[in-house]
């Protein structure tokens, strides 16, 4: 039985809850109580040890058997003492985080060996320069770059000349992309970008490591929304060819330097056509789902397949145990009408071909913070038309949290998991969530103003006075998340966009992931009223703040971009089948 099966079996064994209501109802489901008096995995036993000698002997034996642990390591209790699913999820996540932290490479030799083990090919040229760059910046998770590998794997299915020519074509037309060229170890800005901030930030970042990059041209999407959706059958072929190319590289003799591609020195030609489709302010779902496997729920021919929630959530409330699967649109066909990017995006320029401020957060003590969920925002996330705002993500989520009409919800009893009925007003103190403006809408804006209790804007530092902060996607990824991570409050994150930090932050250790239906939110907030839940919540808030200060720095983004550029430089090189870092010593040994 794997970890997931064990988790599900453990949770379902302690549930004794009647069936959920009909699909589509937005009843609140809360769990409370247990078959016996609840404890949790942070609890300490109050039983006295039999003798001091036994205690001393146990300590000596423990220290003899186990080495000292790093400062960032947090020990997980050997047994689950709490039967609440949040405690189980938090404990499992803590164990995965600890194991990940402990196995990181401690030397260049170990990093090379780990790279070879994970990806079955050698690292790119100048990997030693990247490793030194990362070490100087105290990179915490120096081996965790699987996302880069998977993102670039399909590019290995294209010829290097095709990759380079497509970039030149895109830069030769006004495709709303920013261009940067590397020439003789220096970055050159080619224009475009949203104002000067993107240009200035990119030039400053590339200036730190461009000397280790070959001459090449790069394009960057300046829109919030993603731009590339490769049809599944093409993507599958590209991945297969990519694996074959990696196998060839692993067998070939290596050259530890990038080559000079003859066409790189040529100027960017003007292009009169574009590969991008401009489909803004219209439905984009049929295009956006093309990467999904044909047997996935999203590709159902009738368009009414059920959600594949078993791959990412624990029923009946939908607590997330797999953040990647929960944000995969292929598992969630209902996102067709939920996310504005699929329903009626303000901007959407798409291709089916593969191409490449808050003030410092005040340190408010936990016990002084209000035990509520806080959110303020506007109705961004998609252009509303013909009443479609009823279904869009922010309006839909907010309507669940702030419904004015009387409704009922499941509320756990004191004994076992028996449910009792409670009015929604009983839960009103859990939420402080409001819109501050109605935007991106047409003639029906008056209806939205009448429907929602729109409030005046508050000082953004008001959020730090609450224990829970809701973070939701807008047009695309959320721009508030980093500030929330530094706040010591608990970020409840609802997202469907992948970001560079996805392998650095651990759900249920540094933040709480949310299901798209957010049916679990009331129970998450309610559980904090229990001693077990309060200690877990406080731990997530404090751990998130501490860890964010170590992995969400500008330095960490620079390390990530340097690694990405080395990998991309290799895949677009004509000699890529021979390019790889040559270790000066035996693989796996520490280097002086």
N, C-alpha and C positions, 0 to 999 in steps of 0.2 A: 504494500500500500504506500503510495507516494505521499508527499507532504500535503498536497491539495486534498487528496482523498481522505487522509487522516483528519484534516481540519474540518471538512464537511461532515464526516462521520461523527466527530466529536460534538460539533454544534447541533446537528440534527438529533443526536441522542438526548440532548437536554431540553429540546423544544417540545412543548405540548400545547400547541396553539391551534385553535380552529382555523379552517380555511380562510384565505383572504377574500375580500369582497370582489365584486365583478371588476373585470379589467376596465381601466379608464376612470374609475373613481379615485379621488384624491383624498382618501381617508388617511389620517395619521395613524401609524402603527407604533406602539411603544411596548417595550418589554420591561417588566419589573418583577423583582422577587426571584426566588429559586426554590428548588425542591428542598434544599436545606439552606441554612443561613449563608449568604454569599460572602466570599472573601475574594481576594485577587492575588495575582502573582507578585505584587509588591509587598504583600503582607508579611509580617514577621511573627513567628510563633511566640506565644507567651509562656510556654512550658519551660520549667527550669530543667537544666541539665542535671543528670544524676550526680556527677562529681566534677569538680574542677579539673581533676586529672584527666578525665575522659575528654573534656573540652580542649585542654592543652594538647593532648595527644592527637586529637582530630585536626587541630590547626597545624601542628608540625607535619602530620602526614599530608595534608593538603598542599602546604608550601613545598614539600619535597616532590610531590607528584606533578605539580603544575607550575610553569614559569610565571614570572610577573607579567601583568598585562599592560598594554599601553594606556595612556591617560584617557584616550577617547573610547576605550572599551567599556561596555556596560554589561555586567553579568546578568544572564537570564536565569530565573529560578528553574530548578530541575523539574518541577511539576506544575501543572496548571491548577492553581488553587481557586481560580475564578471561573464560573461557568457562563459568564456573559460573553457573547461573540466579540464585542469590542476588545475585551481583555485578551481573548485568544488571538485575534488578529494582531493586536499590538505586541504580544509576546512573540509570536512567530516572526513578525517583521523585525523585532529587535534581534532575534537570533540570526536572521539573514544578514542584517546590517553588521553585527559583530563578526560573523564569519567573513564577510566581504572585506572588512577593515583589516582583519588579521592576515589575510592571504596576499596583500599587496606586495609587489616586488620591492626589495631593499637595495638593489644594485642594478646597474646597466645590464650585466650578464643575466640576472634573473628576469628583467623586463624583456630582453630579447627572447629568452626561452619561453616566457609566458605568451608573448606575441606568436611565436611559432606554434605553440600548443593550441592556442585558441583558433588561429586562422589558417594553420597548415601552410604557411608561406613565410618568407623572411620579412622583416620590417623594411620600410623604404629607406633610400639613402638619407644620410644625415640624421638618422634616428638617434645617434649619440648626442647630437647637438640639441635635438628636441628634449631628450631625457635630462640633459644638463639644465636646459631652460626651465623645465618643470620642477626639477629639484631645487633650483635657486628660488623658486616661488612657493616652496613648501606644498606642492600638490598632494592632496590627501589620498585620492584614489587614482593612482598613477597607471593602473592597468585597465580601467573601466571606460573603454571607447568602442564597445561593440556597435553602437549606433552608427558610428562613422563607417565601420566595415560593411554593415548591411545597406547603408545608403549608397555607397560607392560600388557595391558588388555588381549591379546591373550595368554600370559603365564599362566593366571589363568585358561585356558582351558586344560592345561597339569598338570599331577600330579607332585608334588614337586620332587619326586624321579627321574622322567624322565628328568626334567630340570637339576638336578645335575649330572645325569649319562651322559648326552650329553656333558656337559662341560668337564667332566673328559675324555671322549673319544676324544674330539677335542684337549685337551692339551696333550694327549698321543701320538699324531702323529704330524709330521711336517706340520701343516696346516697354517703356517705363521700367527700365533696368539700369542699375549703376554699373559702370565699367571701370575696372582697374587692370592695368598692365604691369607686369614685372619686367624690368629691363636692367640688365647688369646689376642685379641685386638691389634695385630701388623700385618702390611703388610709384606708379603714375596714374593719376585720376583722369578718367576719360570723359567725365561729365555725368549729368543726371543725378538722381538721388533726391530725397525730400529735404530741401534746404541744405544748409552747410553742415548740419550736425552729423549726417551719415558720412559725408565725404571726410570731414575732419577726424571722426572716430576711426574710420577704416584706414586712413593714411597713417594715423598715429599707431594703430595696432600693427599694420603690416611693416612699418618701419622698424619694428623690433626684431623681425626674423626674415625679412625679404632677402637678406644676403645669402641665405641657405636655399633659396628657391631658384629654379631655372626661369628663363624668359618664358612667359606665358600670359594669356589673356583670360580675365575672369569677369563673370557677370553676376550681379546680385539683385534679387527681387526687392524692390522698394515698397511694394504693397504689403499690407498686413496679411492678406489672403495668400494661400499657396497657389502655385501657378502650373504645376506639372502633374498630369494624371496619365500614366501609361496603361493601355489596355492589358488585362490580365494575361492573355495569351502571348503578347509581346514581352511582357515583364518576365513571364516564366521562361521563355527562350533566352532572354538576356541573362537571367540568373544561371541557367544551365551552362551557357557559354562562359560566364564569369567563373564558375567553379572549374571548368576545363582549363581556362587561362591561368588560374591560380596553381593548378596541378602542374602545368608546363613550367611556370616560374619556379616551383619548388624543385624541379628536376634539372633545371638549366644552370650552367655556370653563372656566377653573379658578377655584376659590375656595380661598384659603389659610387656612382656619380650619374647625374642626369645628363641626357644628351641634348644637342642643339637641334630643335625641329626647324627645318628650313623655312616653313611658312610663317613662323612666329614673328619674324622681323618685318613682315609685310604690313602696311598700314591697314586699318579697319576700313573696308570698302563700304560705300553707301549702298543700301539694299532697298528695293522698291516694294517688296512684299514682306509679309510676316507670317510666322507659323502659329501665332497666338490668335485664338478666337476671342472676340470681345463680346461677352454674354452677360454684361452687367444688367441689373434690374430685370431679370427674368429667371425662370427656373433653371438651375444648373445641375440638378440631381442626376439626370441621365448621363451626363458627362463625368461627374465627379465619382460615380461608383464604378467606373469601368475597370479599375484595378482590382476589384473584388473577385474572388474565385467564383466560378459559375454556380457552385452548389451552396454558396453562402446565403443567409437569409435576405440580405440586401439585393441579391440578384434574382430573387424569386420572380418567376414570369407573371404571376398574378398580382404581385406587389402587396401581398398581405401576409407574408410569412411572420411567424412569431419571433420575438427577440430571442437571441441566443444567450440569455442571461446566465446559464449554467456555467459558462466559460469564465465568468468574472465576478459573480455576486452570490452572496449567501441569502437565501430566502428565509423568512417571508419579507424582511425589510429591505433587502438588497444591499447589505454591507459589502463594499468592494474588497476583494482579495487579489484581484489582478488588474492593476491600473492600465496596463497596455491593452489588454483585451476589452476593457470597458470603454476605452476611447477609440476603438476600432469601428469605423462606420459600417464595415462588412457584417458586424454582429448586431447592428442597431438600425434596422430600416426605418424606425419611427423618426430618426433624425431628419428624414426627408422634409418634414414640416416643422421641425423644432429649431434647426439651425438656420439663421438668416443667410449664411453663405450658400445654402442649397435652395432656399426658397426665393429670395429676391435681393441678392447682394448689391451693395452700392458700387463695387468695383470687382470685376472678375475677368481677367485675361488669361486664357487657358491654352495649353498645348498638350497634345497626346504623344509628343516625341520627347525622348529623354534629353534634357539639357541641364547642361550643368548651371516725476519729481516730488518726493516727500521730504519734509524736514526730518532731522534725526529723531528716531523714535524715543520718547521719554520712557524711562525705566520705572513704570508703575508697578508696585507690588501686586502679585496675583490676587491676594485677598482683598485688595481695594477695587479690583475690576468687577464690572457687572457680569453676572452669570447669564448673559444673553448672546444671541447671534446678531451681529451688526452688519449692515450693508447699506450703502448709498450709491446711486448710480443713475444713469439715463437709459433710455430705451434703444441703445445701440445694438448692433448684431445683425441687422438686416433691415431693408426698406419695407415698411408696412404698406399694404395695399389691399383693398377689398375685404377688410376685417381680418387679414392674415396675422395681425398682431396678437390675436388670441392664442396662436400656436407657437410664436417665436420664443426662443429660449429664455431671455430675460423676463419677458412678460409672463410666460408660462410658469417659470420658477417662482416669480414674485407672487403670482396669483395663488400658488399653493401656500406660500408663507403668510399671505395677508388676505385671505378670503374673508369678506365681511359677513356673508350669510352664515347662519347657524349650521353646523354639520357635526357629525359624530366621528369618533376615532377609537381605535383599540387602545386600551390602557391596561397595562399589566396589573394584576392583583398582587396582594402580599404573599399569597401562597401559590407556589408553582408558577406555571405560565398561563394561568387562566385569565381570560380577558374580561374587562368590564368596559362599559360604554361611558365616555366622558365628552362633555361639550368642548368644542374647539376653544371657547373662551377660557377654559381651564388652562390652556397652554399659551395664552396670549403673552404672558410675561417672558416666554422663551425668546421672543423675536423682537428686534428693532430694525426692520428692513423697509426701506422706502425709496421710491423714485424721487429724484430732484428735478427732472425735466423730461418732457416727451419730445423725442426727435425722430428723424427718419420715417416720417409718415406722410400720408396724403390727406385726402378730404376727411378721413375719419378720426383725425387727431382729437377733436372735441370728445369723441366717445372714450378715448383713452384717458383724457383728463378727468372725465366724469367717473370713470371706473376705478382709477387708482387714487389713493390718498397721497398726492404729490406734496412734498414738504420743501421747505427752503434749504438751500445748501448750508452745510455746517463746516466749521474748520476741520480739515482732513485729519488733524491730530485727535479729533473726538473718538476715532476708531480705537485708539490704543487704550481706552478705558473699558473695553469689553473683552471677555475671555475668548469669545469665538468671533472670527471675521470670515465672512463669505466672500469667495473669490470666484468670479464667473468670466467666461469668454465674452468678448464684445464682438467687434468685426472679426477678430481672430484671437490670438493669445492675449492674456491679460497683462497689462502694464503695471499692475499694482502688486503683483505676487512677491517680488523681492522685498518690497517694503513690508509687506505682511509677514514674510518669513523673519524679518529682523525685529518684529514687534514684541515677541514673547507671548502674544496671543496665539490661539490655535487656528491656523488657516484651514478652512473647509473649502477644498478646491474642486470645482466642477469644470472640466476642460476636455476638449476633443482634439487639441493640437499638440503635436510633439515638439519639444524644445531641446536645446543643446544640453540642458542640465538634467535630463530625465534619468540618467544613470547615477547622478550624484545625490539625489534626494530620495528618501525611502518612505513610501506611504505608511502611515500608522506609527512612524518613528519621528518624522519631521513635520508632517502635515496629515490631514485626514482627507482621503479621496471620497468623492461623492458620486453616487449613481445619477444617471440622467433624470430619473423621476424624483429624486431627492426625498423619497418616502422615509428615508432613515434619519433625516435631520432632527426631527423632534426627539427621537430616542437618543441620539448622540448628545443633544443638549441636556435632556432629562437625566441621562446616566451620570452626568457630571455632578448631580445632586447627591449621588451616593459617594461614600468615602473612596471606594475603589475607582469609580469613574473620575472623581476630582483629581486623584493623584496621577492617573494616566494622562488626563488633559493637561495638568500642569507640567508633567514631564515632556509631553509633545511640544508645548509652547516653549519651554526652556531649551530642550534639545534642538528644536528647529532654529531658534535664534543663534545658539552656539555654533551649530553646524553650518548655517548659512554664512556666518562670518569667516568660515574656513574654505568654503567651496563655491560661493557665489560672488567672488571678488572679480574685479577687472582682470587680475592676474590669471584667474581660472579660465576666463573667456579667451585670453591671449594664448594660454597653453592649448586649449581646445582648437583654436583656429590654426595655430602652428601645425598641430598634428594633422588636421584636416587638409591643409595646403600641401603638406608633404605627400599625403596619400593621393590627393588629386593630381599633383605634379607627376606622380608615377603613372597613373592610369591614362593620362593624356600624352605620355611619352612614346615615341615610335619604338623605342628599345625596351619597353616595359617588361617583356618576357625574360629579361636578364637583370633587371634593376632590383637591387636589394642591399641592405646594410650588411657589411662583412665585419663580424665581431673580431677585435684584435686578440681575443683569448678564447679558451674553450667556453661554449655556450653554457650558461648557468652559473659560472664562477663570477665572483665580484671582481671588478676592475679597479686598479689603483687610482 
